[in-house]
């Protein structure tokens, strides 16, 4: 019983530190949802082997989608004329980053990795997109990717959010913002909320069970630690947000920041289900480019990250979680209470919707 209480206490500590940043991240995600959608940028992604890739990678960075939810959005881009490289770039940059994951990275880790993470996602996406456009086949690919039955027609999330068919020109600014906030705090939170909770609980388990000297004893070689985190992250289903508390807990146990970045890049961008959908969407050749780019870039950028930390003379373990201390405790409790209520409502609504679809 004491073990369970200690695990829950450790998980609660992580949740408390991240709640305010999570609320801010979802708020920004809702605002971006109103103004940045795949159908608005698709017309820029069909021409040019280089320009389209850069625009696609840049567009994907702020959009909060997991590796599962991004596939329908990418399929929509492909149908609207985006070339293979741009589509592949979007498939990588979107789940590896996201405006909701940046604040929680700042809260649980440190400003250095917070800056490196979206930049690394951008570089990986560009590398994959350019490789596809310059080396891949230029022919059209028939779209046969399996779609989740609960995905929205506008491609955002796997939660079956209702699509408003009203003429956008007739919708007021306040109504648009309200629609965006509903998407963020109901649809999006319901979609990834349960995975965020899983990530928080896993962070508690890591804090309790993993000895403080584990990485120094068994994974003292930084590159070996990166390979291990790569093998762990590739098949694992975690979104950019839920992977953050796991990585933060591992860093506090002594994991080098480069290995943590490898997990933050590989985990959200890949899982068994998404890999099969990528293969169906763009073909096996593109799948190998997709996986190869993630492996090569995550390891290379992981090594660069360690060099940056060593160069500026700080340790990720010493700086992890310090940003959360800028808020007084009462504000952290208030944020945790609000986020708990929103999570409970969003998950309950998502559960009711899924049961209604199956009945």
C-alpha positions, 0 to 999 in steps of 0.5 A: 500500500505504501508503494502505491501511495509513493508512486501516486505521490511522485506522479502527482508532483509531476502533474502539479508542476506541469498543470499550468504549462499544460493549460497554456499550451492547450490554450495556444493550440486552440487559437492555432486551430482556428487559423492554421489548418492543413487545407489552408496550407496544402496549396503551397506544398505541391510545387518545388522539391525544397520549398514545399518541404521547408513550408511543410516542416514549419507548418507542422511544428505548432500543430498538436497532433499525435503520430496516429492523428497526423496520418489523416491530416497528412492524407488530406494534404496529399489529396490536395496536391502536396508532394511526397517529400512535403507529406513526409516532412509534415508526418515527422515535424507534427507529432515530434513537436506541437505547441502543447508540448513546448510549455510542459518541456519547459516546466519539467525539463529546462530551457535548453531542451525546450529550444532544441526539441522543436528545432530538432523536429524541424531538422529531422522533417527537412532531412526526410522530406528532401531525401524523399523528393531528391532520391525517391520516386517522383510518381504519384502514389495511390492512397490506401492508408487505413483511416481511423473510423473516429478521425475528423474530416478536417484531419485534426485528432482521432476524436470525431469532433464535429465539423462546422460547415458554416461559411467561415466569412460569416463566423465572428472572431469570438465564435472562432476563438470559442470553437478553437477553445472547445477543440483544445480543451474538449476534443484535443484533451479527450484525444491525448488526455488519457495518454498524458495520464499514462505518461504521468503514471509512468513517470511516477513508476520510474521515480519509485523503481529506478535507482538513482545510479542506474544510468551511471552504472549500466548506461554510462556510455552516452551513445549506448544510452541513446541506442537503448532509448531509440529501441524503446521509443520506436515501437512505443505509442506516446504523443509529444506531451505524454513523452515529456514527463517520462523523459524528465523522470529518466533525466532525473535518474541520470539519463544524458540529455541526448538520449532523452532527446532521442526518446522525445523524437522517436517515441511520438513520431513512430509506433506500429500502427502509424508505421503501417499507415505511412506505408499505405499512404506513401509506400514502402520506400518512403517508409524506409526513408521515414524510419531511416531519417528518424534514426539517423537524425535523432542519434546525430542530434542527440550527440549534438545535444550532449555537446551543447550541454557539456559546452555550456557547462550545465547538467540536465539533471541539475536544471530539470524542473526548475522552471516550474518553481516560478509559480507559487504553490497555490497557483500550481494547485489551482492549475492542477484542479482546473486541469483535472476537471477538464481532463475528467470531462474531456475523457468522459465525453470522448468515452461516451462518444466512442461507446455511442459509435460502437452501439 
